[in-house]
Amino acid sequence: MTAIDPADLRAALDAGQTRLRGLLPDLTWDALRAPSALPGWTRGHVLTHIEGVGLALARQARYALRGKLIEVYDGGRATRDAAIEAGHGRSAPQLAAALGSALDEIEASWSAVGPADWDRPVSYRDGTLLIAGLAWWRELEIHTADALLGPGTDDWSPDLCAHLIDQLSARIPDGVRLTLTTADGALQWTSGSGRPVAVQGRLTDLAAWLAGRIPIHPLTGDPLPELGSWP
């Protein structure tokens, strides 16, 4: 698995949060009610989820810095789902203001993490602050693309794509040895064991497919294996 330098992660979070913040002034009622890339969810659902998961993971950081562990969501998944249902119908000014305030808190929480803090334990997956920070990076970038407000999977950085491919290789089904190769042949990943399956395409499209999103450009290797659940 490719190691992520915490300084690079911090820079990536700053860039992603700034990008998302830049989308807020142009939100309208109609835009929020329009479908997102996720079946059954509007853009309002997606942005409300980003708000909630961002605050939840930022809370992991705040408590870790105090030497304490805390649940990701008070009340677990049910509370998370209820908050999305309660919040997705807000007006554009209300949702933009709430997400902007959440980003303020998120940015402050992660900015407080020092170079020596990334190995502090968190309750998220019984991991560390680095694991939680990487989770926020994935949630931020994937769902910003899901919102269909401009930035898409084609804008994902090479570092993010490599991280997603490493992280999501757990979705490869049993009995399949999957080799992913970028279209120019410069990068290749092989995971799993069993029947060999080769898939080739642009780096962003390989990452999008493993993340359960529709690639912008076609992948070779039809039929593609059916991926397992999100790890």
Residue, then its C-alpha position, 0 to 999 in steps of 0.5 A: m500500500t502506498a504511504i501517504d505523507p501527513a504533510d501531503l495529506r494536510a495540503a490535499l485536505d486544504a485544497g479539497q475544502t477550499r474547492l468545496r467552499g468555492l461551490l457554496p455561493d452559487l447554490t440555488w434551490d433548484a440545484l439542491r433538489a436536482p439528482s446527484a450521482l448517487p441513486g436516490w440522493t439529491r445534491g442536498h443529500v450529498l452536501t448534507h452528508i459531507e457536512g455530517v461526516g466532515l464534522a464527525l471525523a473532525r471530532q475524532a481529531r479534537y478528542a484524539l488531541r485530548g487523549k480521548l476516544i469518542e464515537v464517530y456518530d453519537g447514536g451510530r448509523a441511525t443518527r447519521d441517516a436521520a441527520i441527512e433526511a432532516g437536513h437535505g431539504r434546507s434552503a440554499p442559503q441555510l445549507a450553504a451557511a451550515l456547510g460553510s460553518a462546518l468547514d470552519e470547524i473541520e479546518a480548525s480541527w485538522s489544522a491543530v494536528g501537529p506532525a507528532d500527532w498523526d499516530r494518536p489513536v481514534s475510535y474510527r476503525d480502531g485506527t489513528l488520526l492518520i487513518a481518520g484524516l485519510a477517510w475525510w480525504r476520501e469522503l470529501e473528494i468522492h462526494t464533492a464529485d457526487a454532487l455534480l456541481g462542477p468538480g468530477t472524478d476526472d479532476w481527482s489527483p494522481d495521489l488520491c487515485a493511487h490511494l483509492i486504488d490501494q484502499l478499495s482493492a478490498r472490494i475485489p471479489d474472491g477468486v479474482r486476481l485483478t490487474l489494473t493498468t493505466a492507459d499509458g502503461a505507466l502504473q499497475w496494481t495487482s490484487g487478489s488471487g484466482r482467475p486473472v482479470a486485466v482492466q485498463g483505462r485512465l487513472t481517474d477512471l480506474a479509481a472511479w470504478l473501484a469507488g463504485r462511480i461510473p467512469i467518464h471514459p470506458l475501461t477495457g476488460d469487459p466483462l468487469p468483475e462485480l465488486g464487493s461491498w465498501p470496506 
